[in-house]
Amino acid sequence: MNVLIRSEDKKDYDGIRMINDLAFNQINEGVLIEQLRDNPEYIAELSLVAIVEDEIVGHILFFPVKIKNKSKIHRSLSLAPMAVHPDFQNKGIGSKLIIEGLKKAIEFGYNSVIVVGHPSYYPRFGFKPASKWKISLPFEVPDEAFMALELKPDALKNCSGIVGYSKEYENAL
């Protein structure tokens, strides 16, 4: 199967919403993405689609977040949401989206990515429990489900604190 991964275009918006609605079986992620597009920090090049035979079958979004402690603010990206059409799941499309998205994150000068997700899935890309760096969330999740990835060696070495999400994510919780 030939899969093209590219940054979103305005003509993709309806397809992105549909993929997220189908993959999550509800509308919250699709609404979240639409709201994030209105945020000045939104980077369209970090919203990627997977295309098979001219149809959108997957989507991933990386959005800027800040990891804050008393003395520092560390820029990072949040990987959320990621969705693959149910008919195309377990075919490697999510992996392709993640790999290409991480490359784009590096191109845009980011040194790290955080994710709340399946602890059996994300470690294959190098994600480790964020608690390793004393990074936490402003809400409760199991330790093994909140992970971080250094895109450059020791990028999180002196980073600790609480993730500050944009108001759109906070409203979606």
C-alpha positions as CSV (number, residue, x, y, z in Angstrom):
1,M,0.0,0.0,0.0
2,N,1.4,3.4,-1.1
3,V,1.0,6.0,1.7
4,L,1.8,9.6,1.2
5,I,2.4,11.7,4.4
6,R,2.2,15.5,4.0
7,S,1.3,18.6,5.9
8,E,-2.4,19.5,6.0
9,D,-4.0,21.8,3.5
10,K,-7.2,23.8,4.0
11,K,-8.9,21.4,1.6
12,D,-8.1,18.6,4.1
13,Y,-10.1,20.0,7.0
14,D,-13.3,18.0,6.5
15,G,-11.4,14.8,6.0
16,I,-9.3,15.4,9.1
17,R,-12.4,15.9,11.2
18,M,-14.0,12.8,9.7
19,I,-10.9,10.6,10.4
20,N,-10.8,11.8,14.0
21,D,-14.5,11.4,14.6
22,L,-14.4,7.9,13.2
23,A,-11.2,6.8,15.0
24,F,-12.4,8.1,18.4
25,N,-16.0,7.3,17.8
26,Q,-17.0,10.8,19.0
27,I,-16.5,14.5,17.9
28,N,-14.2,15.9,20.6
29,E,-10.9,15.5,18.8
30,G,-12.3,17.0,15.5
31,V,-13.7,20.0,17.4
32,L,-10.3,20.4,19.3
33,I,-8.4,20.5,16.0
34,E,-10.7,23.1,14.6
35,Q,-10.3,25.2,17.7
36,L,-6.5,24.8,17.7
37,R,-6.3,26.1,14.1
38,D,-7.5,29.5,15.5
39,N,-4.6,29.6,18.1
40,P,-1.7,31.8,16.9
41,E,0.7,29.0,18.0
42,Y,-0.8,26.5,15.6
43,I,1.8,25.3,13.0
44,A,0.0,23.8,10.0
45,E,3.1,22.1,8.9
46,L,3.0,20.0,12.1
47,S,-0.5,18.8,11.3
48,L,0.1,15.8,9.0
49,V,-2.2,13.7,6.9
50,A,-1.8,10.2,5.5
51,I,-3.1,9.8,2.0
52,V,-4.0,6.5,0.3
53,E,-5.4,6.6,-3.2
54,D,-6.2,10.3,-2.9
55,E,-8.2,9.8,0.4
56,I,-7.2,10.9,3.9
57,V,-6.8,7.8,6.0
58,G,-4.9,9.2,9.0
59,H,-4.0,12.4,10.8
60,I,-1.5,13.5,13.5
61,L,-1.1,16.9,15.2
62,F,1.9,18.2,17.1
63,F,1.1,21.4,19.0
64,P,3.5,23.6,21.1
65,V,3.3,23.3,24.9
66,K,5.4,24.7,27.7
67,I,6.9,22.7,30.6
68,K,7.1,25.1,33.5
69,N,8.8,25.0,36.9
70,K,9.7,27.8,39.3
71,S,12.7,29.0,37.4
72,K,12.4,27.8,33.8
73,I,10.0,27.4,30.8
74,H,10.9,24.6,28.4
75,R,9.4,24.6,24.9
76,S,8.1,21.2,23.7
77,L,5.4,19.7,21.5
78,S,2.4,17.6,22.4
79,L,1.5,14.8,20.1
80,A,-2.3,14.8,20.2
81,P,-4.4,13.8,18.6
82,M,-3.4,11.0,16.2
83,A,-6.1,9.1,14.3
84,V,-6.2,6.5,11.6
85,H,-9.4,5.5,9.8
86,P,-10.7,2.2,11.4
87,D,-10.4,0.4,8.0
88,F,-6.7,1.3,7.9
89,Q,-5.6,0.7,11.4
90,N,-2.8,-1.8,12.2
91,K,-1.2,-1.3,8.8
92,G,1.7,1.0,9.8
93,I,0.0,4.3,9.0
94,G,0.2,5.6,12.5
95,S,3.9,4.7,12.7
96,K,4.5,6.6,9.4
97,L,2.7,9.6,10.7
98,I,4.7,9.6,13.9
99,I,8.1,9.2,12.2
100,E,7.4,11.9,9.7
101,G,6.0,14.2,12.4
102,L,9.1,13.8,14.6
103,K,11.3,14.7,11.6
104,K,9.2,17.8,11.0
105,A,9.4,18.7,14.7
106,I,13.2,18.6,14.5
107,E,13.1,20.8,11.3
108,F,11.0,23.4,13.3
109,G,13.6,23.5,16.0
110,Y,11.9,21.4,18.7
111,N,14.0,19.3,21.0
112,S,11.3,17.2,22.7
113,V,7.7,15.8,22.4
114,I,5.3,14.6,25.0
115,V,2.4,12.3,24.6
116,V,-0.4,10.8,26.6
117,G,-1.0,7.4,25.0
118,H,-0.7,3.6,25.0
119,P,2.4,2.6,26.9
120,S,2.8,-0.5,24.7
121,Y,2.8,1.6,21.5
122,Y,4.9,4.8,21.9
123,P,8.1,3.3,23.4
124,R,8.9,1.8,20.0
125,F,9.6,5.4,18.8
126,G,11.8,6.1,21.8
127,F,9.2,7.6,24.2
128,K,9.9,7.0,27.9
129,P,7.8,7.8,31.0
130,A,8.0,11.5,31.5
131,S,8.5,11.0,35.2
132,K,12.1,10.1,34.3
133,W,12.6,13.8,33.8
134,K,10.2,14.9,36.6
135,I,7.7,16.2,34.1
136,S,4.1,15.9,35.1
137,L,0.6,16.8,33.9
138,P,-1.9,19.2,35.4
139,F,-4.3,16.2,35.5
140,E,-4.1,12.6,36.6
141,V,-3.0,9.8,34.2
142,P,-1.1,6.6,34.9
143,D,2.6,7.2,35.0
144,E,3.2,4.7,32.1
145,A,0.7,6.5,29.9
146,F,2.5,9.9,30.0
147,M,5.7,9.8,28.0
148,A,8.3,12.1,26.6
149,L,10.9,11.8,23.8
150,E,14.1,13.7,23.5
151,L,14.7,14.7,19.8
152,K,18.2,15.7,20.6
153,P,20.5,14.0,23.2
154,D,19.9,15.3,26.7
155,A,17.2,17.7,25.5
156,L,15.2,17.1,28.7
157,K,18.2,16.7,31.0
158,N,17.6,19.9,33.0
159,C,13.9,20.0,32.3
160,S,11.3,19.4,35.0
161,G,7.9,20.8,35.7
162,I,4.3,20.8,34.8
163,V,3.1,20.8,31.2
164,G,1.1,23.9,30.3
165,Y,-1.4,23.1,27.6
166,S,-3.2,25.8,25.5
167,K,-6.7,26.7,26.6
168,E,-8.2,24.6,23.8
169,Y,-6.7,21.4,25.2
170,E,-7.8,22.4,28.7
171,N,-11.3,22.9,27.5
172,A,-11.3,19.5,25.9
173,L,-10.4,17.7,29.1
